[in-house]
Amino acid sequence: MRAAIGLLLIFLCTVGQTAEAEPLHPVRLVYFWPVQGFLLIPIVVGQKHGLYEKHGLDVSIVLPPDAQTTARMLAVGQAEIAMEPRTDVVFAADIDLPLISIANYDQHNSWCVIARPGHAVDLTSLKGKKIGIFSDSWSAVMMRMLFDRTGITNPDDVEQIITQFEDMPLMLAGRIDFSTNTAPFAIAESVVALGKEPSMACADRIGIADIPVWSFTATPGWLKAHGSDAREWLAATNEALEWSVAHPKEAAQLFAETYPLVDSPLYDDVGWVATLPYLGDPGAFLRQTDASWQVLADGMKEAGLIPTVKPLSTYYTNEFLPR
């Protein structure tokens, strides 16, 4: 009888504890592209390995309708955190759109001008060439800087082919001379299509600063009300990033299994491995610096894309990073 009463008390206590458990806080991440890509691997690892749940969060991924909408979706409350080009942040500050970077995704500039395997990229003879570009803000800024550094004074001297999703197939098929993209996506596309890596002229050859491409962003209003959620999200993401870097094959496979209709497993595997050098050292994942933001904003002002450089605290904060 006493044993039965004891078991009943344990059961009632367990039920009470379960009922009083705090529900997971929902956090929606809006991506910078209308299709899932392997840069989301750490987020998927965090979801599938229960890292976000461990930090009290229910994290979902939201896709924008196009490459220009991510910042606006964040501003109107259709997501809590975004992954987007850092140029979005600078442009947003210029028009007083409430947006601030809370972490870097990467630490190095992976943007390149790309040619077919075995075909050199000659940056001195861009006039008259057809170049595939995208409609996002990073592409626009990098193209302006490319022209400035290669002596192209009239953009109409280069035929820019704007593509919504992919410009690599056009270039690999010989229908355009060059494409532009970040190196990991270019390498993945070329290896899957032709079995070879493409020729690339990246930031060092172009003379563009080696600065991060993507940020995780949020609105100041959401951060003020949900700062603890931002801290937990970044802590879990940092853990997921560390695991994804330490286990690249397994991480890419997990992403491919989660989104089997997006890309091939080979594409995800090659692309993620090619991403790793741009993420920086594990001890400095997600970190932001005055220097990289200053270089980006100064470069955009020099190119005539913004009238003034705002105080750096307008662009970013490290307040919510794991300590």
C-alpha positions as CSV (number, residue, x, y, z in Angstrom):
1,M,0.0,0.0,0.0
2,R,2.8,2.4,0.9
3,A,4.6,1.5,-2.3
4,A,1.5,2.3,-4.3
5,I,1.1,5.7,-2.6
6,G,4.7,6.5,-3.2
7,L,4.4,5.8,-6.9
8,L,1.3,7.9,-7.1
9,L,3.1,10.9,-5.4
10,I,6.0,10.6,-7.9
11,F,3.6,10.5,-10.8
12,L,1.7,13.6,-9.5
13,C,4.9,15.5,-9.0
14,T,6.1,14.6,-12.5
15,V,2.8,15.7,-14.0
16,G,3.0,19.0,-12.1
17,Q,6.6,19.7,-13.3
18,T,5.6,19.0,-16.9
19,A,2.6,21.3,-16.7
20,E,4.7,24.1,-15.2
21,A,7.5,23.8,-17.8
22,E,8.0,27.0,-19.8
23,P,6.9,26.7,-23.4
24,L,9.6,27.1,-26.1
25,H,9.9,30.6,-27.5
26,P,9.3,30.8,-31.2
27,V,12.0,32.4,-33.4
28,R,11.6,32.7,-37.1
29,L,14.7,33.1,-39.2
30,V,14.2,34.6,-42.7
31,Y,16.8,33.6,-45.2
32,F,18.3,35.9,-47.8
33,W,17.2,33.7,-50.7
34,P,13.9,32.3,-51.8
35,V,15.2,28.7,-51.8
36,Q,17.0,26.9,-49.0
37,G,20.8,26.7,-49.5
38,F,23.6,24.9,-47.7
39,L,24.5,28.1,-45.8
40,L,21.6,27.1,-43.6
41,I,23.4,23.9,-42.6
42,P,24.2,25.2,-39.0
43,I,20.6,26.2,-38.5
44,V,19.4,22.8,-39.6
45,V,22.0,21.1,-37.4
46,G,20.7,23.2,-34.5
47,Q,17.1,22.2,-35.2
48,K,17.8,18.5,-35.7
49,H,20.2,18.1,-32.8
50,G,17.9,19.8,-30.4
51,L,20.3,22.7,-29.7
52,Y,17.7,25.4,-30.0
53,E,15.2,23.4,-27.9
54,K,17.9,23.1,-25.3
55,H,18.1,26.9,-25.2
56,G,14.4,27.2,-24.9
57,L,13.6,28.1,-28.5
58,D,11.4,26.7,-31.3
59,V,13.3,27.9,-34.4
60,S,11.8,27.8,-37.9
61,I,13.1,28.9,-41.3
62,V,11.2,31.4,-43.4
63,L,11.9,32.0,-47.1
64,P,11.5,35.5,-48.8
65,P,9.8,35.8,-52.2
66,D,13.0,37.3,-53.7
67,A,16.4,38.5,-52.8
68,Q,15.3,42.0,-52.0
69,T,12.7,41.3,-49.4
70,T,14.5,39.9,-46.3
71,A,15.1,43.2,-44.6
72,R,11.5,44.4,-45.1
73,M,10.1,41.1,-43.8
74,L,12.1,41.6,-40.6
75,A,11.1,45.2,-40.3
76,V,7.3,44.4,-40.4
77,G,7.5,41.5,-38.0
78,Q,7.3,38.6,-40.4
79,A,10.4,37.1,-38.7
80,E,12.5,37.8,-35.6
81,I,16.0,37.2,-37.0
82,A,17.3,37.4,-40.6
83,M,20.4,36.2,-42.5
84,E,21.2,38.7,-45.1
85,P,24.1,40.6,-46.8
86,R,25.8,43.2,-44.6
87,T,25.2,45.7,-47.3
88,D,21.4,45.5,-46.4
89,V,22.3,46.8,-43.0
90,V,24.2,49.8,-44.3
91,F,21.4,50.7,-46.8
92,A,18.8,50.2,-44.1
93,A,20.6,52.7,-41.8
94,D,20.7,55.2,-44.7
95,I,16.8,55.2,-44.9
96,D,16.3,54.8,-41.1
97,L,14.9,51.3,-41.5
98,P,15.1,49.7,-38.0
99,L,17.7,46.9,-38.6
100,I,20.9,46.0,-36.8
101,S,23.5,43.2,-37.1
102,I,23.8,41.0,-34.1
103,A,26.5,38.6,-35.5
104,N,28.5,37.8,-38.6
105,Y,27.8,34.6,-40.3
106,D,31.2,34.5,-42.0
107,Q,34.5,36.3,-41.6
108,H,35.9,36.6,-45.1
109,N,34.7,38.0,-48.5
110,S,33.9,35.0,-50.8
111,W,32.5,37.1,-53.7
112,C,34.1,36.3,-57.1
113,V,34.0,36.8,-60.8
114,I,33.8,33.3,-62.3
115,A,34.7,31.7,-65.6
116,R,34.4,28.1,-66.9
117,P,37.1,25.7,-65.8
118,G,40.3,26.3,-67.7
119,H,39.2,29.8,-68.9
120,A,41.1,32.6,-67.1
121,V,39.3,35.6,-65.7
122,D,40.9,38.6,-67.4
123,L,39.8,41.6,-65.3
124,T,41.5,44.0,-67.7
125,S,39.2,43.3,-70.6
126,L,35.6,43.4,-69.2
127,K,34.3,45.8,-71.8
128,G,31.9,44.1,-74.2
129,K,31.6,41.0,-72.0
130,K,28.4,39.5,-70.7
131,I,28.4,39.0,-66.9
132,G,25.7,37.3,-64.9
133,I,24.7,39.0,-61.7
134,F,22.0,38.8,-59.0
135,S,19.6,41.4,-57.8
136,D,20.7,41.5,-54.1
137,S,22.4,44.4,-52.5
138,W,25.8,42.7,-52.0
139,S,26.0,42.0,-55.8
140,A,25.2,45.6,-56.6
141,V,27.9,46.9,-54.3
142,M,30.5,44.4,-55.4
143,M,29.8,45.2,-59.0
144,R,30.3,48.9,-58.4
145,M,33.6,48.2,-56.7
146,L,34.6,45.8,-59.5
147,F,34.1,48.5,-62.1
148,D,35.9,51.1,-60.0
149,R,38.9,48.9,-59.7
150,T,39.0,47.7,-63.3
151,G,38.5,51.1,-64.9
152,I,35.0,50.7,-66.1
153,T,33.6,54.2,-66.0
154,N,30.4,53.4,-67.9
155,P,28.5,50.4,-66.6
156,D,26.8,50.1,-70.0
157,D,30.1,48.9,-71.4
158,V,29.5,45.6,-69.7
159,E,26.3,43.7,-70.4
160,Q,25.0,42.7,-67.0
161,I,22.6,39.7,-67.2
162,I,20.3,39.8,-64.1
163,T,19.2,36.3,-62.9
164,Q,16.8,35.6,-60.1
165,F,18.1,32.2,-59.1
166,E,21.2,31.1,-60.9
167,D,23.7,32.6,-63.4
168,M,26.2,29.7,-63.3
169,P,24.3,27.4,-65.7
170,L,24.4,30.2,-68.3
171,M,28.1,30.7,-67.9
172,L,29.0,27.0,-67.8
173,A,27.0,26.5,-71.0
174,G,28.9,29.3,-72.7
175,R,26.0,31.6,-73.1
176,I,27.6,34.4,-71.0
177,D,31.3,35.2,-70.5
178,F,31.4,35.3,-66.7
179,S,29.1,34.9,-63.7
180,T,29.3,36.4,-60.3
181,N,28.7,34.5,-57.1
182,T,30.2,33.6,-53.8
183,A,33.0,31.0,-54.2
184,P,31.2,28.1,-52.4
185,F,28.1,28.2,-54.6
186,A,30.2,28.6,-57.8
187,I,32.4,25.7,-56.9
188,A,29.5,23.4,-56.0
189,E,27.7,24.3,-59.2
190,S,30.7,23.7,-61.4
191,V,31.8,20.4,-59.7
192,V,28.2,19.0,-60.0
193,A,27.8,20.1,-63.6
194,L,31.3,19.5,-65.0
195,G,33.3,17.6,-62.4
196,K,35.8,20.5,-62.2
197,E,36.2,23.7,-60.2
198,P,35.7,26.9,-62.1
199,S,38.2,29.7,-62.6
200,M,37.7,32.5,-60.2
201,A,38.9,36.0,-59.5
202,C,38.0,36.8,-55.9
203,A,38.4,39.7,-53.6
204,D,42.2,39.6,-53.4
205,R,42.6,39.8,-57.2
206,I,39.8,42.4,-57.7
207,G,41.2,44.6,-54.9
208,I,38.0,44.5,-52.8
209,A,38.4,44.3,-49.0
210,D,38.3,40.9,-47.3
211,I,35.2,41.5,-45.2
212,P,32.3,39.3,-44.1
213,V,29.4,38.9,-46.6
214,W,26.5,37.9,-44.4
215,S,25.0,39.0,-41.0
216,F,22.4,37.8,-38.7
217,T,20.2,40.8,-38.1
218,A,17.2,41.8,-35.9
219,T,15.2,44.9,-35.2
220,P,16.1,47.1,-32.1
221,G,12.5,46.8,-30.9
222,W,12.6,43.0,-30.9
223,L,16.0,43.0,-29.2
224,K,14.8,45.3,-26.5
225,A,11.8,43.1,-25.7
226,H,13.5,39.7,-26.4
227,G,17.2,40.2,-25.7
228,S,17.4,36.9,-23.8
229,D,15.9,35.0,-26.9
230,A,18.6,36.7,-29.1
231,R,21.3,35.5,-26.7
232,E,20.0,32.0,-26.5
233,W,19.6,31.9,-30.3
234,L,23.2,32.9,-30.9
235,A,24.5,30.6,-28.2
236,A,22.7,27.6,-29.9
237,T,23.8,28.7,-33.4
238,N,27.4,29.0,-32.2
239,E,27.2,25.4,-30.9
240,A,25.6,24.2,-34.2
241,L,28.3,26.0,-36.2
242,E,31.1,24.4,-34.2
243,W,29.6,21.0,-34.8
244,S,29.0,21.6,-38.5
245,V,32.6,22.7,-39.0
246,A,33.9,19.7,-37.0
247,H,31.7,17.2,-38.9
248,P,31.2,18.7,-42.4
249,K,30.2,15.5,-44.1
250,E,27.6,14.6,-41.5
251,A,26.3,18.2,-41.4
252,A,25.9,18.4,-45.2
253,Q,24.1,15.0,-45.2
254,L,21.7,16.1,-42.6
255,F,20.8,19.2,-44.6
256,A,20.4,17.1,-47.8
257,E,18.1,14.7,-46.0
258,T,16.0,17.6,-44.6
259,Y,15.7,19.3,-48.0
260,P,16.1,16.5,-50.5
261,L,14.3,18.4,-53.4
262,V,16.5,21.5,-53.2
263,D,19.9,20.4,-54.4
264,S,21.9,17.1,-54.8
265,P,23.8,15.7,-51.8
266,L,27.0,16.2,-53.8
267,Y,26.2,19.9,-54.3
268,D,25.5,20.4,-50.5
269,D,28.7,18.5,-49.6
270,V,31.0,20.3,-52.0
271,G,29.4,23.7,-51.2
272,W,29.7,23.3,-47.4
273,V,33.3,22.1,-47.5
274,A,34.1,25.1,-49.7
275,T,32.3,27.4,-47.2
276,L,34.5,26.4,-44.2
277,P,37.6,28.6,-45.0
278,Y,35.4,31.7,-45.0
279,L,33.9,31.1,-41.5
280,G,37.1,32.1,-39.6
281,D,38.5,30.4,-36.6
282,P,36.1,28.5,-34.2
283,G,37.0,30.8,-31.3
284,A,35.9,33.8,-33.3
285,F,32.7,32.5,-34.9
286,L,30.0,35.2,-35.2
287,R,32.2,38.0,-34.0
288,Q,32.0,41.5,-35.5
289,T,34.6,44.3,-35.5
290,D,34.6,48.0,-36.0
291,A,37.2,47.6,-38.7
292,S,35.1,45.4,-41.1
293,W,32.0,47.6,-40.7
294,Q,34.1,50.8,-41.2
295,V,35.7,49.4,-44.4
296,L,32.3,48.3,-45.8
297,A,30.5,51.6,-45.1
298,D,33.5,53.7,-46.3
299,G,33.6,51.7,-49.5
300,M,29.9,52.2,-50.1
301,K,30.2,55.9,-49.5
302,E,33.3,56.1,-51.8
303,A,31.3,54.4,-54.5
304,G,28.5,56.9,-54.2
305,L,26.0,54.4,-52.9
306,I,25.3,56.2,-49.6
307,P,25.7,59.9,-48.7
308,T,27.3,59.5,-45.3
309,V,28.7,56.8,-43.0
310,K,26.6,56.4,-39.8
311,P,28.1,55.7,-36.4
312,L,29.1,52.1,-36.3
313,S,26.8,51.4,-33.4
314,T,24.0,52.0,-35.9
315,Y,25.1,49.0,-37.9
316,Y,26.0,46.4,-35.4
317,T,26.2,45.2,-31.8
318,N,28.1,42.4,-30.1
319,E,26.0,42.6,-27.0
320,F,24.1,39.4,-27.6
321,L,27.0,37.1,-28.6
322,P,28.0,34.2,-26.4
323,R,30.5,35.1,-23.7
